Amino acid sequence: MPDQNHQPSEEEITLLLGRSGLTVSPEQLERCRAMVARLEAAARRLRENLKRNDEPAGVFLMRGHNP
């Protein structure tokens, strides 16, 4: 199971940015690091194993379709 409290290190972010061909200032690097941490937290909150009829897919009914 992945570490639920993982905070990306400066080295990890620099490596990923370098692989994408980007060079950033130290201020931009810190902003990227904070953003990655927020994205990882958001991804952990997503439910897994959603079925087709689960929310939000089940919110809107298609015309002519009666479940």
Residue pairs with C-beta under 8 A, 6 or more apart in sequence:
4 44
6 40
7 37
8 33
8 36
8 37
8 40
10 29
10 33
13 29
13 32
13 33
13 36
14 29
17 23
17 24
17 29
17 32
24 32
47 54
50 57
52 58
53 67
58 67
61 67
